[in-house]
């Protein structure tokens, strides 16, 4: 995997953390509501298969990065193509976010939560679930996604200690 996009995102996020005299004064309660509202906007856009609404949530620069089940996508064009492909094969019936946590300051926020989504694909319904972590930045009074990481749970292999404990 090419480390350059990861380093670029890390450098951009560090720069955001140390901006002196940040011009985004913000109201903490309004910022929390806006950041939390991003999940509602994502859910609405997914159910409507609205790629434009999803893309409006992403900042243009630095180029957003997403790690989705299909792999890494960097830049709005690539992320757009990923969503277009997803919607060409899937219809979102329902999506729910749970165990939602927000951490934010005046110009940087992180959302992490669990998600469950029911999709119709090829005439059959499937329920998918996983974890979402998003990093958002505030620009000109609005919160935008800089980085998304969507993952599916996996089963950890049994360790030698666990194997010994299960032995008869």
N, C-alpha and C positions, 0 to 999 in steps of 0.2 A: 504494500500500500504506500502511496506517495504521501510523505509527511508534510509536504509544502502547504496544502490547504489547511491542515490542522494547525500548523505553526502560524499561518496567516490569521486564522480565527482567534487563536490564543493571543497573538500580539494585539489584535484589534480590541479584544475584550479587556486586556490589561491596560491599553491606552484609555479605554472608557472609564476604568476604575480610578485612574489617577489624573483625570482632567481637573486642573485647578479652576476654581470659580465657575463651576458648571452653570451654563445659562438656563438650565431647565429647573426653575424653582419648584414647581409641583406642589400638590396638596397630597399628603400621604394617603388619605382615605380615597381620594379620587384616583390616585395612581393604583392603589390596590384593586379598586373596582374595575379599572381599565385593563389591568393585567389579567385578572380573573375572567373578565369578559372575553378575552381572546379565545378561551376554550369554548364559550358559547358561540362565538363567531365561527370557529372551526367546525363545530357540530352542525350548525345551520348550513354552512357551505357544503359539508360532506353529504348531508341528506339531500341537498338540491343539486349535487354534482356540479357545483359552481366553481370552476377553476379560477375565474377572475377574482372572486371573493377570497379564495384561499391565497392567491398570489398578492393581493392587496395587503395581506398581513406581513409580508416579508419586506425587509429593508433592501434597497438597491445596493448600497455600498456600506460596509464591505460586503462582498458577495456572500449571500447566505449559504450555509452548508446544512444538508440534511442527511442523516443516517437512517434510512428506512429499511424495511425487511429486505428489499431488493438490493441494498447496498448504498454506497455514498453518492450523493448528488450535490454538486457545487454550482452555484449560480442560479439565477431565477429561470433562465431558459431550460436548464436541465431539470430543475424541480417542476416546472410547468409540464414538461414532457412526461415526467413520472406520474403526475396527477392525471394527465390526459389518458395515458395508458391504463391507469388504474380504473378510471371511470368508463373506459371503453369495454372493460370486462366485468365490472362490478357495479351493483347498485346498492348504496348504503340504505339499509332499512332502519337501523337504529344505531346510535352511538351514545355511550355513557362514560363519563369521567368520574372516578372515585378516588378517595384518599388523596385529595388535591392539596398541595403545599405550594405556597408562594413565598419567595424571599426577594425583597427588593429594597433599593435605595432610590435616590432621586433620578438616576439615569440608567440603571441596570437592574434586570429582574431575572429570576429563574422560576420556572414552574415545573413541578414534577408530580406525576400522578399515575394512576392505573387507568386503563381504558378497556372497554368491551364494545365490540362493534359487530353487528349482524349485517351480512351482505348477501345479496342474491347474485349468484354467478352460475351461468350455464343451466339455469332453471332450478338450481338447488340453493337452499339457504345454508350459510355457514356462520358460526360465531367465532370471532377472533378476539384475542385479548393480549394485553401486554403492558408496557410501561412507556410513558412519554416524558421526556425531559426537554424543555425549551428554554433558551436564553434569549431575552428580549432587551432591546435598547430603546431609550426614549430619544426621539429626534423631532424637533420642532413641535413639542407638545403631544406627540403621539407615540405609542408603543409599537415597535416592529419586531418581528422574529429575526434573529441573526443566526440561530443554530437550533436545529431540531434533532432529537435522537429518539427514534421509535424502536422498541425492541420487544421481542416475544420471550416469555419465560422459557427456561430450559431446565431439564432435570440434571442436577449435579451427579457426576459419577459417584459410586460408593467408594469411600476411602477405606484403606486397610483396617483402620480402627473400627469403622462401622461394620465391616465384613466380619470381624472377630466377635463383635457384640451380637450379631445375628446368628452366629454358628450354634448348632444344637449342643 
